[in-house]
């Protein structure tokens, strides 16, 4: 029986998991869905991650990529800046453990949820996760099955940008809590977390609907007007993530560099305006020493966030807003570090 630590970040588009000090880290689509019976085809991708089926209370669910591509009825785990259902989140989080757990493992886990998630929902998710779970999963492509017993001894559910806050302090070898503001840009929403004397300040934190999909929606509309063709925003997401400056529409190549940069800068200004509005509710004696831009959207918006913060005199120079080396996984890695450090502190006591 092995005690393991895991950090999980429940985002709008993906659920990220980190284990073994970040040596095992992966992400999957933040969806579960009803099983569609029938022929599974001859897929070349036979990985567990993209063919995961989980059993819960006698019913099977497609999870992640399989739910996205095959389920007729899908259940998003996060919407409008908050966790939608504690039970559905529990199913997905239990599923993610199949990639790192072996039969009989004990776990201590830290889970990050969107900032606007009500406290009662966070407590309910923690309640569901704690305890001994019989996990039954199968690979839809190969038919292989897994059955294991996993015991979650302790579970912390925390606003997700806190993971990056903790990770950043540890990376910088800062041993005391400092006042900070984190801007966590996801696919469908942006979370703002203000930290005061080591504690999250709820009145200075919140969510904004402007995020990565705001950018793809605006680019899609512009391309539609330009080409006269229907351009779906989600079809642009991969090109945006890969940093491409052109896309192909019905055989023709169109540049998106100028429109992408223009809208990214405008959306970043909206995010920084919201940051300024929220920190106005910080206590008068607060002193913000650190601004961090994280999440998958940091790759696109990061430099514009830095520029806007500097222009508004909230930081001295753009580089004073820190962007983690791996902004997608920094929350999950931070949560793993949180629960590991707290467990070691209790052992030393």
Secondary structure, DSSP 8 states (H G I E B T S, - for coil): --EEEEEEEE-SSEEEEEETTTTEEEEEESEEEE---S-----S---STTSEEEEETTEEEEETHHHHHH-SSEEESEETTEES-HHHHHHHHHHHGGGT--TT-EEEEEEEE-TTS-HHHHHHHHHHHSEEEEEEEEETTT--EEEEEEEEEEEEEEETHHHHHHHHHHHTT--S--EEEEEEE-SS-EEEEEEETTEE-GGG-EEES-SHHHHHHHHHHHHHHHHSS---HHHHHHHHHTT-SEEEETTEEEE-HHHHHHHHHHHHHHHHHHHHHHHTTS-TT--EEEEEEESTTHHHHHHHHHHHHHHTTSSSSGGGEEE-TTTTTHHHHHHHHHHHHHHHHHHH-
